[in-house]
Amino acid sequence: MSDNILIVLDVETTGLDHSKEKIIEFAALKLVNGQIVEEFETLINPEQHIRYSSINIHGITESMVADSPKAAEIFPQIFEFIGDYPIVAHNAIFDFNFLNQTSLALYDKEIKNHYFDSQQMFREIHPEEKSHGLDALLNRFEIEPQGTKHRAMADAKGLALAYPKLERLYYERNNWQFSQMENVRYLFERYIRIQNAIQIMQSELGDIKSIFKVYFEQGGAPIEATTGECLTYQSKTNFSYDFAQIKETLDEIGSLEKVVRLNNGLLDRIVTSNSLSEEQKEKFRSARYEVVENRNIHIQKCDKR
């Protein structure tokens, strides 16, 4: 039986756009059958400005990397360490894109390594988690932080300790899923029935809640269930505000970011549209602080034509 060898890695960068930004820190661990056997870590001089938004995340300043090896000097060692082994990273598309872009810039060739995205795996196994970031993964598997948060080696080592547990659950789930492939048509019918039942139950709950509302508006007293829950009634007045009039004041008191929730999907469409100048688009791109790959199924009415 051959060894299961994986490279668990993390990179820190000058910014988010892999076509323009550069890697400034690389850390990786070689896992053989789930055990850490070798480590590699280095800072890298990107020979360009590090965005303040990125410094606020990882804390790596330009002075910290000034005397570090440049990309052409250190990446032969990095790619030798990675080899042809599969890569594991949290939100792997980010790390992979930066490594691939570096390989293209230095050697005019793409990297061919297969990669596993531990964030996507975690999301599929535990969709109920409020967050699927690395911190949430480590908490789920009771892994203590391995150093300074958002530094490459600390994040890579934490992931290397959590990944064998994640991988085991993921493949147990996959094995069960593949065992159901012959039943997929029946399961889809069953899914629709459950979905419809949930919608009916939600309607029923809403109907009953409307009776509770009438009960309290008629002067009814709070009700306590035998299981300990208490049914009460609250009335709250809500106002609408003219944002243009209060924007400056919100900014003065430091509450603007709390009040305004960005519509990231709309912003992505604006950035890719023709309505902005290249300078305006660059301002939007420089404000990005995270990139996430989402995969979803969609259910809709089939075209009957």
Secondary structure as GFF3:
##gff-version 3
##sequence-region A 1 305
A	DSSP	beta_strand	5	13	.	.	.	ID=ss1
A	DSSP	beta_strand	23	32	.	.	.	ID=ss2
A	DSSP	beta_strand	35	43	.	.	.	ID=ss3
A	DSSP	alpha_helix	52	58	.	.	.	ID=ss4
A	DSSP	alpha_helix	62	65	.	.	.	ID=ss5
A	DSSP	alpha_helix	71	82	.	.	.	ID=ss6
A	DSSP	beta_strand	87	89	.	.	.	ID=ss7
A	DSSP	alpha_helix	92	107	.	.	.	ID=ss8
A	DSSP	beta_strand	115	117	.	.	.	ID=ss9
A	DSSP	alpha_helix	118	125	.	.	.	ID=ss10
A	DSSP	alpha_helix	134	140	.	.	.	ID=ss11
A	DSSP	alpha_helix	152	178	.	.	.	ID=ss12
A	DSSP	three_ten_helix	181	183	.	.	.	ID=ss13
A	DSSP	alpha_helix	184	217	.	.	.	ID=ss14
A	DSSP	beta_strand	223	224	.	.	.	ID=ss15
A	DSSP	beta_strand	230	231	.	.	.	ID=ss16
A	DSSP	alpha_helix	243	252	.	.	.	ID=ss17
A	DSSP	alpha_helix	256	259	.	.	.	ID=ss18
A	DSSP	alpha_helix	264	272	.	.	.	ID=ss19
A	DSSP	alpha_helix	278	286	.	.	.	ID=ss20
###
